[in-house]
Amino acid sequence: MFFANPKATRQPYPEALRTIMSVEKANESRQWLAQWSRLNASATPLYELPDLAAELGVAQILLKDESQRSVLGSFKALGAPIALVRLILRTFPEQRFLPRDLLEGKHADALAGFTVISATDGNHGRALAAAAQSIGCQCHIVLHANVSIEREEAIAAYGATIVRITGNYDESVEAAAALAAAHDWIVVSDTSYEGYEVIPRDVMQGYGTISAEVLEALQADAPVTHVFLQGGVGGLAAGIASYLWEQYGERRPVFVVVEPKQADCLYQSAVEGRAAKATGSVDSVMAGLACGETSPLAWRFLEPCVDFFMTIEDDEAVTAMRRLAAGSARDIPLVAGESGVAGLAGLMHVIAAQGVAADLGIDTDSRVLVVNTEGATAPGVYAELLGESAVVVQQRQEAWTTAVGEN
Ligand SMILES: Cc1ncc(COP(=O)(O)O)c(C=O)c1O
C-alpha cells in the first residue's frame, strides 16, 4: 500500500518545531553520549552498495549501519540513554551532576533509589537497562506477550527487572504507566501520549546523531535525494528527518516511511490526517516496528515532511535481510535484523511496483539513504529466517573485506 501525503510541505524547518527538536540540541545529545563507554567511539559506517544500486536502477544506495553503534546492537542506544541522563539532570538540578559523571556511574550511590520503567519490544528496553546499569539507578522493563525469550534475556542481562504481561505492545505501555503511578517510578518511554512528551522528545532527539554523522560522511558529496525510514511509533523517522529538514530546508530529500502491513499506524495517520492507530494485527516479524499507535509528538514532525507512506509484507523484509547478508562482488555482506532492513525492503518494493518509483521521483540519478537500525538483536530468529547464523554472515563480511583489501 502507498499513500502520497498531501500535507507534506517544502518550506524551511518551522520555528514551532525547532523549539521542540533542533540540530543544536541533537548535537548536544551526541556530545554527551560520546562519553558513554557502551557506545563505540567512532561513527557507524555509511556503506555504499553499488551492485544493489545497479540492480534497482538508482545512482547510489547508502546504508548507515546502526548495528555497529554499540554492543546493544541497534540505534536505540542513542535514545533512552540520553533521555535518562536529561531526566536525572532535570530531577536533581541542585546536585549539578555532569552527564559524563552520570554515565560513568560516579553518582550511583545517590541514585540507587531512583527507578525508571518502560514498556518495550526489545531494543529500547535493552538500551534503557544498559544506561540505568551504567548510571546506577533501578530499571523495570514491561514486555508484551510477543517479545521473544532471547530478547527478554538480553534485557535482563543488563540488570533490569522484567515484568511480563499477556497483552500486546500497547497494553504493555498501559501496564508500565500503571506501575509507575503506583510506585512513584518514572516512565522512560520512546512513545508520547497526552501530557507525556518531554522524555520521548529527548529519545527522538538522540537519534539525530545518525543524521549528523551521515552529513559529515557525505561532506562535499551531493546530498541524498531520497531517505527511506522504517516506522514503529515514528520516533526514529522524526529524529532523523527533522535534523535533515532543518539542515537542508526547502531542498530536503524526499522522505518515505515504511511499516509492516499489520502495524500501519503511521500510514493510517497520514490517511486520517491525525495520529492514528494501526488497522492490522500489530504482529510482525519486524518486532521493533510492531506498534499499534503513532506517537503524537513524532507525528507533529512527520506529517509536514514525509512525502510518502507505505507498507510491506513480512517476507519482503526477509528477502532484504537475505540480500544484505549475501553481499556481492562490490557490496559488503551485512548482518541486518528484521526491523533493520525495512527501509531497504520499502525501496525494493517501490522499484518492483509499476509506476510508483516515478511518482516518487526515483530514477537513475537518485541517491538513496537507508538505515540498518539493528543487527541480529534476536540471533535465533535471524538464523531461523535466513537459514544461517549471524556469525556466518559476519565471517563472510570479514572474508569480503580482506579480499577487497587485497585487490
Ligand atoms: C530496530 C528498530 N528499527 C526501527 C524502530 C522504529 O522506531 P520508532 O518506534 O521510533 O519508529 C524500532 C523500534 O523499536 C526498532 O527496534
The ligand as an ORCA input file, in Angstrom:
! r2SCAN-3c Opt
* xyz 0 1
  C      15.362     -1.972     15.062
  C      14.293     -0.942     15.070
  N      14.120     -0.180     13.985
  C      13.190      0.770     13.943
  C      12.342      1.002     15.013
  C      11.287      2.048     14.911
  O      11.460      3.126     15.786
  P      10.232      4.007     16.242
  O       9.353      3.155     17.093
  O      10.843      5.137     16.974
  O       9.516      4.435     14.996
  C      12.498      0.227     16.177
  C      11.644      0.450     17.351
  O      11.729     -0.247     18.338
  C      13.487     -0.780     16.216
  O      13.701     -1.540     17.293
*
